[in-house]
Amino acid sequence: MKGIWYRKPSRLSSAIYWLMGPLGRAANHVDWRFGRPFGTTPADLQALREHTVPGSVVLTHTDYNLLNKVCIPGRWEHAAMVVNKDHVIEATGKGVHVTSFEDLLSHCDDICILEPTFASPAMMDKAVDYAMAQLGKPYDFEFDYQLEGGQAFYCSELVWSSYDNACKPLVAPFQPGYIMGQYTLAPQNIYDSEYWTRVYASKETT
């Protein structure tokens, strides 16, 4: 995976990156599950209600999702932030919006719950407040991350920007990298980071 995705800018990576926006928009409208059931269970819903606090991050994996396969490296393809005991805020192709736990689980196959080791409960609340202030902003299909003045967000960018804002004047210790020549953060990067504690996983995955 790293040999394909994680590379510094080059002519090849720049060309592929240039195509990611159009490909992402097109793939966002393609459903190739063909009736296959999703893999989450009532135990996952119970875990969300019992093992999360505002600011917890939920990573999800979805089989048969063309947008994820085209644009997002790693097993964990989506990140959402817990708002309360019933809802997350997330950035999807529909933009930044609030989603119920049930709706989140209705279109993924397994989940992982993480909490930051670098942030206090007050910082976690502040991160949620920042994320909620971004409601309605569009999805960033170009994965063009900027710490300040974000007008569009991809899923892990929303988490990254929210915690970076909450930790000021310090810098939140995220570990972004080059993805097809673009310096950015994938959900898998959050999972791999030493600065997050895994509190629940629906499946034992890496």
Secondary structure, 3 states (H helix, E strand, C coil): CHHHHCCCCCHHHHHHHHHHHHHHHHHCCCCCCCCCCCCCCHHHHHHHHHCCCCCCEEEEECCCCHHHHHHCCCCCCEEEEECCCCEEEEEECCEEEEEEHHHHHCCCCEEEEEEECCCCHHHHHHHHHHHHCCCCCCECCCCCCCCCCCCCECHHHHHHHHHHHHCCCCCCCCCCEEECCEEECCHHHHHHCCCEEEEEECCCCC
